[in-house]
Amino acid sequence: MFRPRQGLAEAMDVVIVGANDTAEQIAEALHYAHNVTVLAANEEAASAFEAMDVRFVQGNGADPENLRDAGADQADAVIACTVNDDVNVLACLAAKGLGTKRTMAFVTRERYVHAFSREGAMESVNLMIDRILWPQRTLANQIVDIVRVPRALDSAFFANGSVKLLEYKLEPNDPFHSKRIADIHLPQSVLVAGAIQEEAFVVPSGQTVLRTGDRVIFMGTAQSMRHLEAMFAPKKRTMNVTLVGGGNVGFMVAEQLQGERANITIIEADDARCNTLAKGLPKVTILKGDGTDVDLLEQERIEDADVLVAITNDDAKNLLTSLLAKELGIPKVITRVSKAGNRRLFARLGIDSPLAAYSVAVQEVLNWLHLNDVDHLASIEGHADVLELTYPHQCQAGKISDLGTPPDSLIGAIVRKNRVIIPTGETTIQHGDQLFVVTTPDNVEAVHAWLEPKMLV
């Protein structure tokens, strides 16, 4: 998790409304360098924040007096992330009225996204929230990106889509198996940005050897990465995709995929929800049933699926469904994780792509606050972070090999005047370059420090 480095930016006063996993993750990321107050109705929730330098206030986030007690009238930002959309919206509107500089509300319903959009219904009556965050939409988009690339376990885009990251698990017949990185032939403008070997993240050198089971992270231009995709899955055909869970996330995933080369099946237990899905998704097969029912899975030949996505609201059910899918031999299994502590467990049990909406949401919050001019764009399974920073004019320009880049860090891409450069050690960094840096979480502070020591005299 990205932690702002003390001393690089003026401390902010931030009020977090809510005391769930998301609130804990946001507080954990901010409390080292900023003044954080948590406002929550349940006094017992205070115990989750005891190890942090955080002030806890018991109260109702939608009550202006409670917000004032929490310091919202003087706050730089109020982030409302309870499980109740109405409380989040009211908290932000009240905070804005009290004098909070910026507000963010977490929501689960699309109507709030539209209502508070630019020129939306609320703007017409002068009711504004600076940022509406819909984590389920972000999670659905991430799932779709992974589904679209055969064999990829993770996928992300940066720099307005011009830089792409892909993660693959190496198999014995893959082209890079048992080779040093210095000896492999990658497509032009593609590099190996990291590898997860057993439980350790490795920032690679030319001597790093890639082996069966390694989860290798590649970064490159969006166009060049298509050639890499072809090396791992050269044959394109119609994919069979099974979604277990037809809630909001399942609906959004199916909605995006139904117009593509994909046969989509949704398994949903609730009869009324099945009817809703059938009306809204005419090109999708809807099955009423339980995704953990082995007889149903065998009867419907779910083992023929290329991808299974377990996206109910129940972590235990998602885990069991995913393990059954692995047992059936489904090549790619994507699993939704709701509780923060379960993601690493799911990965250890062999789940290919455990995805958490709260993790994506925390990154969105940190980028929205724009701490220290460094954006935390993505977390690679909790082992590494992708940071975006602008190389400052106070630092000396020059070749990467001469600038003493931080330990356990790699510059994966440079954007210069809208042109993407995939660098080598001989590439020159210039003032104003956007750098996309892959590093381990405990080295984020070293990346910040790297921006300071080469000051021009």
N, C-alpha and C positions, 0 to 999 in steps of 0.2 A: 504494500500500500504506500502510495506517495505521501511523504511527510514534508511539509514546507521547512526549509532551513532557516533557523533563527538568525536574525541579523540582516537578512537580505531584503526584507520588505517590512513596512510598518505593520504592527500587529492589528488585526481586524477584530471587531466585536461582532460575534455571530451567535444568533439564537436559533437553536434547533427545536422545533415543535414535534414531539413524538419520542418514543423510547423503544423502538423495535430494532431489528438487526441493521437496517439501513441507517438509522440514527446513530447507532453505536459505531458503525464503520466511518461515518462522516466525522463524528467526534474524534475518533482515533486518529484520523488523518490531519485534523486541524489543531488539536489541543496543545501540541508542542510549541507552536509559535503564535497562536492566536487565542483570544479570550472567548471561550465557548460557554454558553449557558444552555442547558437542556430544560425544556418546559414540558412536563408530562403529567397526566391525571393520576397515574398510579404511583404512589410514593415508594412502593416496593421496587419499582424499576430503577431507583437510584443506585442500587447495588451493582448494576452492570457498568456504572461509570466511576466506581470508587477508585479504580486504579489509574484513572486519568485526571489531569488537572482541569476539571470541569465543574462548574457550578450547577447544581440541580435545584429547580424550582417546581414544586407541586402546584398544578393548576390546569385550567382549561385553556387550550391554545386559541380558542375562538373568543375568549373573554378579554376585552381590552385592558381591564385592570390587571389580570394575570400576566398579560403580555408586557404591561408597563413594569410589573414587579421583576420580570425577567430581563428588562433593559431594552425592550424593543424600540422604545422612543429614541434611544441613542445608538441603535445597532447599525452596523454597516450592511448586514444581511440577515434576513429571517428565512429559514428553510423549513417548510412545513411538510413532514413526511409521515404522518400518522396513516393508519389503514382506512381512514374515513375521508373521502374526497371533500365533503362539505366542510368539515373542520379545517382541512388544509386551505381551502379557498377563503373561508371566513378569517382564518388566522392571518393570511397574507393581506387581505383587504384592510383588516383592522390595524395591522402593523404599519401598512403604508400610511394610514390616517394618523398614526401616532408619530410618524417621522422616520421610519426605517428607510434607508437609502435604496436597498434592493430586496426584492422578494422572489421566492421560488416555491411553487406548490406542486407536490406530487399528486397525480390523479390516475384513476383507473378507467375513466369513462371519456369517450371521444368527444362528447358534447362540450365538455369543459375546454378541450383543446381548441375547438372552433369558437366558443364563446369569448375566449380571451386572446384570440389571434388578432393580428393587426387589422383594423377596420371591422372587428367582430362586434357582436351585440353589446358586450360590456364596455368597449371603448366608446360607443356612442353615448353612454351615460356616465362617462368619465370614471369607470371602475377598471383599474388596471393592475395586473400582476406582471412583474418583469419577465418571469419565465415559468411556463407550464411544462412539467416533465411527465411524460407518459412512459414509464419503464417497460411496460408490456410491449409497446410498439417497438422500442429499441431492441428488446429481446427477440421479437419476431423477425425483425430485419436481420439480426445476426444469425438466427437459425437459417433463414432463407439463403444468406450468403454461403453458409457452410454446405447446405444441401446442394446448391448449384454446382459445386466443384467436386466431382467424383474423387473419393478417397481422402479429401482434405478434412482434417479434424477441427480446424479453426481457420477463420478468414477475417480480414479487416482491411479497410481502405483508409488512407490518409491523404492529406494535401488535395482535398476536393476530388478524390478518386483517382489521382494520377500515380499514387504509390500504393502497392498492395502487399499484404503479408499473408502467407499461407503456411499451415503446419501439416506435415505428413508423418505418419509412422512408417519407418522403413521395414520392408519385407525382403526376404532373401534374394528375390529376383529383380529388385529395384536397381536402377543404373548406378547409384552412388554407394551401393552396399560394400562395406569392408575396404573403403578407399579413403586416403587422406584428402582433405579438402583441397590441398594444393594440386592434387592429381585429377580432380573431377572436372568435367567439362559442362559448365552451366551455360544456359542461354545468356547472350549479352545483356547487360544491365540487370542481372540477377545475382544475389549473393546469399550465402548462408549466414543468417543473423544470430543463430543460436541453436542449441540442441539440449533436449532434456534426456539425460542418460541415467536410467533408473530414477532416483529422486533428486538428482543434482542438475542444475542449469549450467551449461558450459557456454561461455562466450568463446567462439572458435578462433583458432589460428590455422595456419596452413598445415600444421602437423596433426590436427584433430582428425581422428578416424571415425567414420560413421558406420554404425553396426546395426544389425537386426534389432528391432524394438526401440531404437532411438526415435524420439519425436523431434523432427528437424524443422526449424523455422526458417523460411526463405523470405526475402524481401526484394522487391524490384519494381520496375515500372509496370503499370497495369498491362501494357501491350506485351512486354517481354514475358510476363508471368504466364501468359497463355501458352507459350512454348513449353514452359515448365509443367503446366497442367497436362499437356499432351504426352510428356515423358512418363508421367505416372499413370495416366488413364488415356491411352491413345485412341480408343474407340468410343465414339459418341453414340448413344442410343437413348431411347425413351426410358426414363427412370421410374421405378416403382417406389413410392414413398408412402409409408404408413405413419399416421399421427395418432397417438393415444392421448385423448383429451381434446375436447372440442370447445374449450372456453375461449376467451378473447384472443389469447396468443395463438391457439390452434386455428381459429378462424382466420386471423390475419396471415398466418403462414400459408394456409391453403389458398386464400384469396390471391396471394402473390404468385403462387406456383401453378394455379389451375390453367393459366393461359400459356404455359410453357410445355416442353416435351416431358411431361410427367404424368403418370397414373397415380392419383392420390386417393387414399382411403383414410377416413377418420373413424376411430372407434370411440364411442361416447356412451356412458352409462345412463345418462338422463334422457328419458323419452321426449320431453318437451324441447330440450336442447337439440336433440336429433332433428326434430321437425324444423326448428329455426335454421340449423345448418343446411338442411336439404333445400330450403327455400333460397338461402343466400349463396349457396355454392352448387349451382346446377351441374357442374362438370366433375364433382367430387362424389365418390362412393361413401355413403354414411352407413356405418354398422352400429347397431345398438348392442352394447355389451361391455364386458370388463376386460381391460388390456392385460390382466394377470390370469385370465382364463385360458389355460393351455389348450383345452379342446377347441375353443373358438379360434385361437391362433392357428392351430393345425387345420381346422375345417376351412378356414378362409385362405390357407396357404400364405400366411404372413411371412414364412421363411423365404419366399420369393422376392421380398422387398430388398431394394438396394440400400435404403435408409429407413430407420425407425426413429421417430422423435417422441419421447415420453414427456408430455407437458401438462399433466394434471397439476392440481394445487397441493398434492400429497407427495412429499418426498419419498416416503416408504413405498408407495405404490409405483412411483416413477423408477425407483431403484429395482424393485422386483421385476417390473415390466422390461427394463433394460437388460437385466441378467438373463431373463428368459429369451430375449431377442438375441443376445450373444450366444446362448446355448443352441438356438435355432440356426446359427451361422450367418446372421444378417451382417453384412460387411461394415456398416457404419451405424452407430447408435449415438443419438444426441439426447441428453437428459437435462430437464429443467431441475434446478436446485433452488429451494426457497430459503432454507436455513443456512446461515453463513458457515457453521461448523461442518456441514455435510459435503462441501465441494471436494476437499482433499480426500475424504473417505471414499467418495464415489470414484475418484481417479484411481485410488489404490485397489479398488475392487475390479478394475478393468474397464470402467465406462470410458468410452472414447472422448466424448465431448460434454462434460458437465458444465452447464451454463447457468449463471445466476443473474437475475434481473437486478438485484441489489448491487452487485459488483459494477455493472455497467452504469447504474444510476450514480454511484459514488464518483466514478470518473467524470460523469457529466457535471456533477456539482463542483468538483475541483476545477474543471476547465472553465465553468461559468464564473467562478470567483477569480480566475486568472491570477493565481498566486505566483509571485516572483517571476513573472514573465516566462514561466515554464508550464506547458500543458502536459498533463498525464493522459495520454491518449488511449492506452490499452494495457491490460495486465495479461501476461502469458501464463495462464494457469496458476497464478500466484507466485511463480518462480522468477519472473522478470517483468520489467515495465518498458513501455515504449513512450519516450518523452519527445516533445517538440519544443525547440528553443530557437531563438534568434541569436546568431553570433554577434556579440556587441562590438561597437567601435572602440571601446576601451582596451580590447584584447588584440594581440598581434595576429595578423593574417599570415598564412603560410601553409606548407604541406602538412597533411594530417600526421605523417610520420615524424615531423619535427615539433609538433605542438604538445606532445605529452598528454594524449587523451587519457581520461580517467581509467583506473584499473577496472577489469571486468565490465568494460563498456565497449560498444561498437557503434560507429556512425553508419547507419544502414542506408540513409538516403539524404541528399541535399536538394533543396528547391531554391533555384536562383533565377529570379525574374521569370517565373512561371515555367522554367525548364528543370526537369528532374535529372539529377546526376546520381548514379550509383557508384560510390567512391571506392578507390583503392588507397593505399598508403601514400601514393604519389599525387593524389588529388589535392588541390589547393583550396583551403577554406577562405572565403572573403567576408568582409564585414557585411552584415545584413542577411547572410545566408540563413535559410531555415534548415535546421539540422534535426533529423529524426534519429534519436539515440536509443539503442537497446541496452539496458543495464539491469543489474539485480537490485532488488528493493533496498538493500543495505548500502548500495553505492550511489543512491540518488543524491545524497549530500555531496559526494565527491564530484558529481557532475556540476552541481552549483559552484563548488569551489574552483573547478576548472575554468570558470568564466572570470575568475579574479586574478590569478597569479601572474599573467603575462601582460600586465599593464604597461602601456607605453610611457616612457619617461619624457 
